[in-house]
Amino acid sequence: MDAKNLIERRKTARPDAAARFASAEQVRARRTVEMLRRARQVSGLTQKALGEATGWDQSFISRTERLDGHKPSDETVVRWIKACGFDLQSRVIDPAADDGDGVIAEMVA
């Protein structure tokens, strides 16, 4: 039995398994969108004002906040956060690092 048939068989046998797999990605997307919405709200920007700051249509911002379509790209996240007046910080963590805190690289956009 090939992998595609096996996946389809498992979906049929246990439809909740397919839903759990898809839901993990959806959870990450929802968390990202919630972070973007909160950044906009905390900064005091309306969807229209954020659109003016980024060059996006208000409808794009609304669709993004509703997660209507697809997960926002990394470029969209960075542009959104910067327009809200925040710094985007990324850390690469290695728990085995010798420096004690595990941070081996840090970037501020």
Residue, then its C-alpha position, 0 to 999 in steps of 0.5 A: m500500500d502506498a503512502k497516499n492510500l495509507i493516509e486516506r485509509r487512516k482519515t477514513a478510519r480515524p477522521d479525528a487524526a487528520a483533523r488533529f494534524a491539520s489543526a496543529e498548523q491552524v493553531r500556529a496560524r491563529r496564534t500569529v494572527e492574534m499576535l498581529r491583531r493585538a500589536r495593532q490594537v495596542s499601538g492604537l492603529t485602526q485597520k485603515a491606519l495600518g493600511e496607510a502605514t504599510g501600503w496595504d488595503q484595509s481589506f487585506i488587513s481585515r482578511t489577515e486578522r480573520l485568517d481568511g485565506h492563508k497564514p501571513s508570510d514572514e514578510t507580512v509579519v515583519r512589516w506589520i509589527k514594524a508599522c505598529g512601532f514594535d521591534l521584532q526579536s528572534r532568538v535561536i535557542d540551544p539548551a546545551a549552549d555553554d553561556g548559561d541562557g541558551v541564546i546562541a543568536e539574536m536578531v532585531a529587525 
